[in-house]
Amino acid sequence: GWGGLGLVVAGLLLTTTSGCTAARIRAAARKGDDAEVLRVGSVDARGRKYLPRRAAARAYALALEHTGRRDEARALLEYDMRHGGELKSLLALADLELRAGLTGTAVAHYVRLTTLAPSMLKNREDICALMDSRAAALELRGEA
């Protein structure tokens, strides 16, 4: 009877709700409304915790950072990168860590990106200069 159809409907509702939530997060982020990004992203339409993915995860993480919740932002970006293979989230994580003064961790993530997707760092002279200065510092300490 309705068993197979029920599963299809449930799947469609889950996909639609998640997709709508992500779209609402991205729309609020484009407006620069951090409070709305966090409100929309905190729960989905069924009241369950929603974990944003891809572009929505990056927008949500930026809103978290803007409101002083940097560790949560880092955790979300790391999760998105590890469980979704989102290299853009790895770049966003490295950039967030650099802004937070976690230079060593940021450099490690930038180095990882140079291996996985070097084109993502194209035209990022700031990263090249940072890596050059870190390499020079390691060389001075005899660690290079």
N, C-alpha and C positions, 0 to 999 in steps of 0.2 A: 503494500500500500504506500503509505506516506514516508516510510523509512528513508528511501533513497532521495526522494524529493526534499525531505526535511534536512538531510545532510547538505544538499545543494544550496538550499535557501540559507542555512546557517553559514555555510562557507561564503556565500555572496554577501551576507550581512557583515561578517567579520572583515572581509576584504574591503567592502565599501566603507565601513566605519573607520578602519585603519587608514585607508586612503583619504577619506574626508578629514580625519584628524591631522594627518600630515599636511594636507593642503591648507588647513586653517592655521597650522603652526607657521608654515612658510609665508602665508599672507600677512599674519601679524608681525612676523619678523621683517618683512619688506616695509611695513609701516613704522618699524622701530619701536613697537609696543611690547617691551619685555614682559610686563605683567600679563598681558593677554597670551603671549607665547607660553608662559609658565602655566597659566590657568588652563588653556586648551590642552597642553601636553601632559598635564598631571593625571588626568583620567580620561578614558574614552566614554562613549555614549552609554555604555553598560555599567559605568561606575568602576570598572577595573583599571588597575594601573596600566598605563600605555607607555611603551618604550619606543620613542621615535627612532626612525632609521634614516639613513642616507642624509639628504639635504635637510630634512626636518630635524634630525639628530644634531646636525651642526648648528642650525638656527636655535634650537632649544639649549644647546651647550653655551652658545654665546649669551643668551638671555640669563642663564645660570651664572655665568662669569660676571655679567654686568650687575647682578644683584648680590655679589659676594659669595656665591656658592661654587667656587672654583674647583674644589675637589669632586663635587658631583658632576661638573662639566667634564673634567678629565676622565672620570669613570665612564661616562656615557660615550665619549668619543672613542675611548679604548675598546669598549664593548662593541661599538658599531664597526670598528676596524677589524677586530678579532673574529666577530661572528658574522659579519656581512662582507668582509673583504674590502671595505670602503677605504681606499687609499686617500681620498680627499679628507676623510675623518682623521687619518694619521697626520696629514699635513696640518689640519686645524688643531690637533692635539699638540703638535710640535710648536705651532705659533702661539697657542695659549700658554704653554710651558715657558716659552721665551719671554712673553709678556709678564709672567709671574716670577721671573728671575731664576727659573730652573734651567739654566743654560746647558748644563751637562746632559740632562735628560732630553732637552730639546734637540741638541746636536745629535744624540744617539738616534732619535727618530728621523732627523733629516738625513743622516747617513743611511739609515734603512731605506728611505725613499729614493736615495740616489741609486741604490741597488735594484729596487723593485720597479720604479717608474721615474727615471731621471728627467724625463720631459716635464714632469710636474714642477720641477724646480727651475725650469728655464725662465730666464729674466728675473730671477730672485737674487740680485746682487748682494742683498743683505745677508742671505744665507751663505753665499760663497765667501764673503768677507768674514763672517762668523767662523766658518769652518777653517779658513786660513789662519785666523788668529788663534783658534784652539790648537791647531796642528803646530804652530810656532811655539806656543806655550808648552806643549808636551815635549817638543824637541829641546827646548831650553832646560827642562827638568830631566832630560835623558830618557824619556819614556816613549819616544817615537821610533 
